[in-house]
Amino acid sequence: MVGKGLRVGIEAKIKYSPILDALGDKYESIRRTGLNDMQRGMRENEIEKSYQSRFNLQWAWADSIATEVKQTYSQLTHAKKLNISRIKEQVKKKIKKAKSIFNSLSKVKNPTIRQQNQALGLKSKLLKIQSLKKELALLESTDRLHICFGSKKLFDAQYHLEENEYRHHDEWLADWRKKRGGRFYCVGKSQVGGGTMIKIFHIIRDNFKAIVTLPRLMQSEYGRVLEIPFQVTECRRRRKSSLLYALEQQKPITVQVFRREHKQDQWYIHLTTYVQEVPVTTSFANGCIGVDFNRDSVEWAYVLADGNIKKKGKFNFKWKGFSSGQRQVMMRDLVVKLTTIAFNYQCPIAIESLDFSKKKASQSEASKAYNSMLSNLSTSIFREALTSRCKRYGIGLYLENPAFTTVIGMIKFMARYGLNSGTAAAMVIARRAMGYSERAPQCLVRPEDLARHSWTTYLRVSRYLKSNKVRRSQLFDWMKTLEKVLVISDNDETSFPLSFASS
């Protein structure tokens, strides 16, 4: 798909037809068979060729099924690797925690009630480690990849019919079959209509139609084609003009038709196609906007080309209690505000390249408040929405190493510009994207640090702040707060006098 342009998605409601149900159920059934065959060793091209005669399909339908089967198989393979990594990280963290508890309890002669409870918790932790190791061994030794089409929750509901408000098994079975169908897909091609089995045509004004050539196995009952009229209007995302461009330039249009059960079984058509890429018009000569993503806010700082801050801001949000769809809507609104600011200043945006996968894997070993924060962080939603909109409006987007941005911001910029810690970190991110280096203040640098990267000093300071639970507000007068750090310890380069905690 490289070189075809900027990928866009266009979605519209369509009118129900019984043929949609029949085609959706048949397509999904064959796709599930294809995944089973691929797990038995069949390759994508073998599925494509054999299914034409096996299921009486045209080449294009078999090609679409084989393409989706390959995509699903790749996703399952990747998910298995991630799951193995997650369990390994959990085992590692739990073993480390268990050793720490054991070492601390082994030195106690008369344990308190709290320590007795820790001992009981240690036994539970060891059992959990054994359980995770068994799960890991099973994952690593099993070649078959598992997926439940229709959701595991609904599958398990058949064993508890009354609790799930089913009068009998046949009622559950109807829901199960409905859940596993109601969708079909066709790969786009660079030709008139943008596809093969599903072609898109413009009729007049906002009216379009999709002409679906039905699979041969359905034509005796339902006829050769199905026409699906739909409307696409222009909006700020330029949906109609994007579709018209794709049709005029004969761009491939991949089509997915599906039913949304949570919206009264309304059917939709989703088109994926390509439009001209928007050239990046922003420049570091106009400065850069740094963005710091926090638990309940996004803070930004507009930094000029000379490295000084000119403007700052903060967008608050709440994740807890909202569905993923609601979070996506809120995040898109937030991204619109950020990109509007960048577009007005004609400057790029810089964000941290954050990855919380390892931290989330070891959530059970952290505090309840920290786990809640990690669970509600939607950095991936934010990054994807921001990346998409920046491409659409020609705004440069830079992912920067997040190392010590908060510590550097608090020490170097928080007091100087009267910022909070989040905005100071955003300023560091913007400066890092523009190529500015943040050298540590000379009074914090030890002789052995001179031949090392400046982050060595910031690492030591960061550990010190964390171990002594220093409040961020104390660093408005960081020279006084860190005066004990200036004393070089001969025992350990990361240890400092405990008297610091009272400063």
C-alpha positions in Angstrom: 0.0 0.0 0.0 3.0 2.3 0.1 2.9 5.2 -2.4 -0.9 5.1 -2.9 -1.5 8.2 -0.8 -3.1 9.0 2.5 -5.5 6.3 3.7 -8.9 7.6 4.7 -12.1 5.9 6.0 -15.7 6.8 5.0 -18.7 5.3 6.7 -22.4 5.6 6.0 -25.7 3.9 7.0 -27.4 1.6 4.6 -30.9 0.2 4.4 -31.5 -3.4 5.6 -32.0 -6.2 3.1 -32.3 -10.0 4.0 -29.6 -10.6 1.5 -27.1 -8.7 3.8 -27.8 -11.3 6.5 -27.4 -14.2 4.2 -24.2 -12.9 2.6 -22.7 -11.9 6.0 -23.4 -15.3 7.5 -22.0 -17.2 4.6 -18.8 -15.0 4.3 -18.0 -15.3 8.0 -18.5 -19.1 8.0 -16.1 -19.5 5.1 -13.6 -17.1 6.8 -13.6 -19.2 10.0 -13.0 -22.3 7.9 -10.1 -20.5 6.2 -8.5 -19.7 9.5 -8.7 -23.3 10.6 -7.1 -24.4 7.3 -4.3 -21.9 7.7 -3.6 -23.3 11.1 -3.4 -26.7 9.6 -0.7 -25.5 7.2 -2.4 -24.1 4.1 -0.9 -20.9 2.7 -2.8 -17.8 1.6 -2.5 -18.5 -2.1 -3.6 -22.1 -1.6 -6.8 -20.9 0.2 -7.5 -18.5 -2.5 -7.2 -21.1 -5.3 -8.9 -24.0 -3.6 -11.9 -22.1 -2.2 -13.1 -21.0 -5.7 -14.1 -24.6 -6.5 -14.7 -25.8 -2.9 -17.3 -23.1 -2.1 -18.3 -22.1 -5.6 -16.8 -18.6 -5.3 -15.5 -16.1 -7.8 -11.8 -15.3 -7.6 -12.3 -11.9 -6.0 -14.4 -13.3 -3.1 -11.8 -16.0 -2.5 -9.1 -13.4 -2.6 -10.8 -11.3 0.0 -11.4 -14.2 2.3 -7.7 -15.4 2.0 -6.5 -11.8 2.6 -8.6 -11.5 5.8 -7.6 -15.0 7.0 -3.9 -14.0 6.6 -4.5 -10.8 8.5 -6.3 -12.6 11.4 -3.7 -15.3 11.6 -0.9 -12.6 11.8 -2.8 -10.7 14.5 -3.2 -13.9 16.5 0.4 -14.8 16.2 1.4 -11.3 17.3 -1.1 -11.5 20.2 0.4 -14.8 21.4 3.9 -13.3 21.4 2.6 -10.3 23.4 0.8 -12.6 25.8 4.0 -14.7 26.4 6.0 -11.5 27.0 3.3 -10.2 29.4 3.3 -13.4 31.5 7.1 -13.5 31.6 7.1 -9.9 32.9 4.4 -10.8 35.5 6.4 -13.8 36.7 9.6 -11.7 36.9 8.0 -9.0 38.9 6.2 -11.4 41.3 9.3 -13.4 42.0 11.2 -10.2 42.7 8.4 -9.0 45.1 8.2 -12.4 46.8 12.0 -12.5 47.4 11.8 -9.0 48.9 9.0 -10.0 51.2 10.7 -13.2 52.2 14.0 -11.5 53.0 12.3 -8.8 55.1 10.2 -11.4 57.0 13.1 -13.8 57.6 14.8 -11.2 59.8 11.8 -10.7 62.1 11.5 -12.7 65.3 8.2 -11.4 66.7 6.1 -10.6 63.6 3.3 -8.1 63.9 -0.2 -8.7 62.6 0.7 -6.8 59.4 3.8 -9.0 58.9 1.7 -12.2 59.5 -0.7 -11.0 56.8 2.3 -10.5 54.5 3.4 -14.1 55.1 0.0 -15.3 54.1 0.1 -13.1 51.1 3.5 -14.5 50.2 2.0 -18.0 50.0 -0.7 -16.8 47.7 1.9 -15.0 45.6 3.9 -18.2 45.2 0.8 -20.2 44.1 0.1 -17.4 41.5 3.7 -17.7 40.2 3.3 -21.4 39.7 -0.1 -20.9 38.0 1.5 -18.3 35.6 4.4 -20.6 34.8 2.0 -23.4 33.9 0.0 -21.0 31.7 3.3 -19.8 30.0 4.4 -23.4 29.4 1.1 -24.3 27.8 1.2 -21.2 25.6 4.8 -21.9 24.4 4.1 -25.6 23.8 0.8 -25.1 21.9 1.0 -24.3 18.2 -2.7 -23.7 17.6 -3.9 -20.1 18.0 -7.3 -19.7 19.7 -10.0 -17.1 18.9 -13.6 -17.1 19.8 -15.7 -15.7 16.9 -18.9 -14.4 18.6 -17.2 -13.6 22.0 -16.3 -15.9 24.8 -18.9 -14.2 27.1 -21.7 -15.2 24.8 -20.3 -18.7 24.3 -20.2 -19.3 28.1 -23.8 -18.0 28.4 -25.1 -21.3 27.0 -24.1 -23.0 30.3 -26.1 -20.4 32.4 -29.2 -19.8 30.3 -31.5 -18.4 33.0 -28.8 -16.1 34.5 -28.4 -14.6 31.0 -32.1 -14.3 30.4 -32.5 -17.1 27.9 -35.6 -19.3 28.1 -34.0 -22.3 26.2 -30.9 -23.2 24.2 -32.4 -22.5 20.8 -32.9 -18.9 21.8 -29.2 -18.6 22.8 -28.2 -20.4 19.5 -30.0 -17.8 17.4 -28.1 -15.0 19.2 -24.8 -17.0 18.8 -25.3 -17.4 15.0 -26.3 -13.8 14.6 -23.2 -12.7 16.5 -20.9 -14.8 14.3 -22.3 -13.4 11.1 -23.5 -10.0 9.9 -20.4 -8.9 8.0 -18.6 -9.2 4.7 -15.5 -7.7 3.2 -14.0 -7.1 -0.3 -10.5 -6.0 -1.1 -10.3 -2.9 -3.3 -8.6 -2.8 -6.7 -7.3 0.1 -8.9 -10.1 0.2 -11.5 -13.5 1.7 -12.2 -15.6 1.6 -9.1 -12.6 0.9 -6.9 -13.3 -2.8 -6.5 -14.2 -6.1 -8.1 -17.1 -7.8 -6.3 -18.2 -4.5 -4.7 -18.1 -1.4 -6.9 -18.9 2.1 -5.8 -20.6 4.7 -8.1 -21.6 8.3 -7.7 -25.2 9.0 -8.7 -25.9 12.7 -8.0 -25.1 15.2 -5.3 -24.6 13.3 -2.0 -26.0 10.0 -3.3 -23.8 6.9 -4.1 -24.5 3.3 -4.6 -22.5 0.1 -4.1 -23.2 -2.7 -6.6 -22.4 -6.1 -5.0 -21.9 -9.1 -7.3 -23.0 -12.0 -5.1 -21.0 -15.2 -4.7 -22.0 -17.8 -7.3 -23.3 -20.1 -4.5 -26.0 -17.5 -3.6 -27.0 -16.4 -7.1 -29.6 -19.1 -7.8 -31.6 -17.9 -4.7 -30.9 -14.2 -4.5 -29.9 -13.2 -8.0 -26.7 -11.9 -9.5 -26.3 -8.5 -7.9 -27.4 -6.4 -4.9 -27.6 -2.6 -5.1 -26.9 -0.7 -1.9 -27.7 3.0 -2.0 -26.1 5.3 0.6 -25.3 9.0 1.2 -22.0 10.7 1.9 -22.0 14.3 2.8 -19.2 16.8 3.0 -17.9 17.7 6.5 -14.7 18.9 8.1 -13.1 15.6 7.3 -13.9 16.0 3.6 -15.6 12.6 3.3 -17.5 13.3 0.1 -14.6 15.0 -1.8 -12.2 12.1 -0.7 -14.6 9.5 -2.1 -15.1 11.5 -5.3 -11.3 11.8 -5.7 -10.8 8.1 -5.2 -13.5 7.3 -7.9 -12.1 9.8 -10.4 -8.5 8.6 -10.0 -9.6 4.9 -9.9 -8.0 4.3 -6.5 -8.7 1.0 -4.7 -11.7 1.1 -2.4 -11.8 -1.7 0.2 -15.4 -2.2 1.4 -16.7 -3.6 4.6 -20.4 -4.0 5.2 -21.5 -4.9 8.7 -24.3 -4.8 11.3 -24.0 -3.0 14.6 -26.1 -4.8 17.2 -25.8 -2.1 19.8 -27.4 0.3 17.4 -30.7 -1.5 16.8 -29.0 -3.8 14.2 -28.4 -0.9 11.9 -26.3 -1.8 8.8 -23.3 0.3 7.7 -20.9 0.4 4.8 -17.3 1.4 5.5 -15.0 2.4 2.6 -11.2 2.6 3.0 -9.4 4.4 0.2 -6.6 6.8 -0.6 -6.3 10.5 -1.3 -3.4 12.7 -2.1 -1.0 13.1 0.8 -0.9 16.5 2.3 2.7 17.9 2.3 4.1 19.0 5.6 3.9 22.8 5.8 5.0 23.3 9.4 8.6 24.2 10.3 10.8 24.4 13.4 11.6 27.9 12.3 8.2 28.8 13.7 8.8 26.9 16.9 7.4 23.7 18.2 4.5 22.6 20.5 5.5 20.0 23.1 2.8 17.8 24.6 2.9 16.0 27.9 0.2 13.3 28.3 -0.8 12.8 32.0 -3.3 10.7 33.9 -6.1 13.3 33.7 -4.8 16.1 31.5 -2.8 16.9 28.4 -0.5 19.9 28.9 1.2 21.7 26.1 3.9 24.4 25.6 4.6 26.5 22.5 8.3 27.0 22.3 9.9 29.5 19.9 12.8 28.6 17.7 15.2 30.3 20.2 14.1 27.7 22.8 12.0 30.1 25.0 8.4 29.4 25.9 5.8 31.7 24.5 2.4 30.1 25.3 1.1 27.2 27.3 -2.1 25.5 28.1 -3.9 22.5 29.6 -6.8 20.3 28.5 -8.4 18.3 31.3 -10.2 15.0 30.7 -11.7 12.0 32.6 -11.4 8.4 31.4 -12.9 6.5 34.3 -16.4 5.3 33.8 -16.4 5.9 30.0 -16.5 3.3 27.2 -13.8 3.0 24.7 -16.0 4.7 22.1 -16.6 7.6 24.4 -12.9 7.9 25.1 -12.2 8.0 21.4 -14.7 10.8 20.8 -13.2 12.9 23.7 -9.7 12.2 22.5 -10.6 13.3 18.9 -12.0 16.6 20.3 -8.8 17.1 22.3 -6.6 16.4 19.3 -8.6 18.9 17.2 -7.8 21.6 19.7 -4.1 20.7 19.7 -3.7 20.5 15.9 -5.6 23.8 15.5 -3.1 25.5 17.7 -0.2 24.0 15.7 -1.8 24.9 12.4 -2.3 28.5 13.4 1.4 28.8 14.5 2.5 26.7 11.5 4.8 24.6 13.8 5.2 20.9 14.3 4.0 18.9 17.4 6.3 16.8 19.6 5.0 14.0 21.9 6.7 11.3 24.0 7.0 7.8 22.5 5.4 6.2 25.5 4.9 2.4 25.9 3.3 1.1 29.1 3.0 -2.5 28.0 5.6 -3.8 30.5 4.2 -1.6 33.3 0.7 -2.8 32.7 1.9 -6.4 32.7 3.1 -6.0 36.3 0.1 -4.0 37.6 -0.6 -6.4 40.4 2.7 -5.5 42.1 2.0 -1.8 42.2 -0.3 0.4 44.3 -4.0 0.6 43.6 -3.8 4.2 42.6 -1.0 3.6 40.2 -2.8 0.6 38.6 -5.9 2.8 38.2 -3.9 5.4 36.4 -2.2 2.9 34.0 -5.5 1.2 33.2 -7.2 4.5 32.3 -4.3 5.9 30.3 -5.2 5.8 26.6 -1.9 6.8 25.0 -2.4 4.7 22.0 -5.8 6.3 21.2 -4.2 9.7 21.6 -1.2 8.9 19.4 -3.3 7.3 16.6 -5.8 10.2 16.6 -3.0 12.8 16.6 -1.0 11.0 13.9 -4.1 10.8 11.6 -5.1 14.4 12.0 -1.5 15.7 11.6 -1.2 13.8 8.3 -4.5 15.3 7.1 -3.5 18.9 7.8 0.2 18.7 6.9 1.5 19.1 10.5 4.8 17.6 11.4 4.6 15.1 14.3 7.7 13.9 16.2 8.0 11.1 18.7 10.7 11.9 21.3 12.4 9.8 24.0 10.6 10.5 27.2 13.6 10.0 29.4 13.8 12.4 32.4 11.6 15.1 30.7 9.7 15.7 34.0 12.9 15.9 36.1 14.7 18.2 33.6 11.6 20.4 33.3 11.3 20.8 37.1 14.9 21.6 37.6 15.6 23.9 34.6 12.3 25.5 33.6 9.6 25.2 36.3 10.8 28.1 38.5 12.4 30.1 35.7 9.1 30.5 33.8 6.6 29.8 36.6 5.3 26.6 35.1 3.8 23.5 36.7 5.6 20.1 36.2 3.5 19.0 33.3 4.0 22.2 31.2 7.7 22.2 32.1 8.0 18.6 30.8 6.1 19.7 27.6 8.7 22.4 27.1 11.5 19.9 27.4 9.8 17.7 24.8 9.5 20.5 22.3 13.1 21.6 22.9 14.3 18.0 22.4 12.5 17.8 19.1 14.2 21.0 18.0 17.6 19.6 18.8 18.3 21.4 22.1 20.4 19.5 24.6 19.6 19.8 28.3 22.9 19.8 30.2 22.6 19.2 33.9 23.5 22.2 36.1 27.2 22.0 37.0 26.5 21.9 40.7 24.8 18.5 40.2 27.5 17.0 38.1 30.1 14.7 39.8 33.6 14.3 38.4 32.9 10.8 37.2 29.9 12.2 35.2 32.0 14.4 33.0 32.8 11.6 30.6 29.2 10.3 30.6 25.9 11.5 29.1 24.2 14.2 31.0 21.3 11.8 31.6 23.6 10.0 34.1 23.2 13.0 36.5 19.5 13.3 35.9 19.1 9.5 36.6 20.8 9.9 40.0 18.6 13.0 40.9 15.5 11.1 39.7 16.2 8.1 41.9 16.9 10.4 44.8 13.7 12.3 44.4 11.7 9.1 44.2 13.3 7.4 47.2 12.9 10.4 49.4 9.3 11.2 48.2 10.1 14.8 47.4 7.0 16.8 46.4 7.2 18.5 43.0 6.3 21.8 44.4 9.6 21.8 46.5 11.6 22.0 43.3 10.5 25.6 42.6 13.5 26.3 44.8 15.5 23.3 43.5 18.9 24.7 44.7 17.8 24.6 48.3 15.9 21.4 47.9 18.8 19.6 46.2 21.6 21.1 48.3 22.4 17.7 49.9 22.8 16.2 46.4 25.9 18.4 45.9 27.6 16.2 48.6 29.4 13.4 46.8 28.9 10.0 48.5 31.9 7.7 48.6 29.8 4.6 49.2 27.1 4.6 46.5 26.6 7.0 43.6 22.9 6.7 43.9 22.7 7.2 47.7 22.3 10.6 49.4 22.1 11.7 53.0 18.6 10.9 54.4 18.4 14.3 56.0 17.3 15.5 52.5 13.8 14.2 53.2 13.2 16.9 55.7 14.5 19.7 53.5 
